[in-house]
Amino acid sequence: MKKWFRLGLIAVAAVGLAYGVLYENVTHVGRGWRSGEATYQGRPTSYWRVRCDYWLERFLTPEEAARWIPPGISVPALGYDEMCVVMIRPSPKTFWTSLTDRFRSDDDRRQEDWPPHVLFGYPGSEPVLEELAQEAKYRALEERSLQYAKEYREMGHEE
């Protein structure tokens, strides 16, 4: 009886450990907390850095990625000189995405071509944007997003 109880505890501990490792790998919450990173929507800067990397892969330059706005999304107008046609590459299809596409709604599939939420510059995202802007690779994205955040604040939007 004790043997089965011990084996059961070991199995539960192994499953819990595997779940914890997978959760940390997806969310970066542990390493962000340990590093003292800023958070937005419960996710630390390292999480948003990975999302921005995926976003940048879909454009030729970071400046193009910063100018692209998904259709149907309203953001503050920052100037007509930046209005241009920017081509976005389709997101790469993997075995996992092709498998899960069957269970996703049309709205979820449409949001696949949206930038990470932190780049919309909604109030509350500024600390993460400022941390990302310290790296040259993200500077073009973050400068525009910080301008959006400033405009939202001026319009009276809060977190």
PyMOL commands that set and color helices and strands:
alter all, ss='L'
color gray80, all
select helices_A, chain A and resi 2-27+29-35+45-56+62-67+80-82+95-103+106-113+117-120+126-132+136-154
alter helices_A, ss='H'
color red, helices_A
select strands_A, chain A and resi 39-40+43-44
alter strands_A, ss='S'
color yellow, strands_A
deselect
rebuild
show_as cartoon
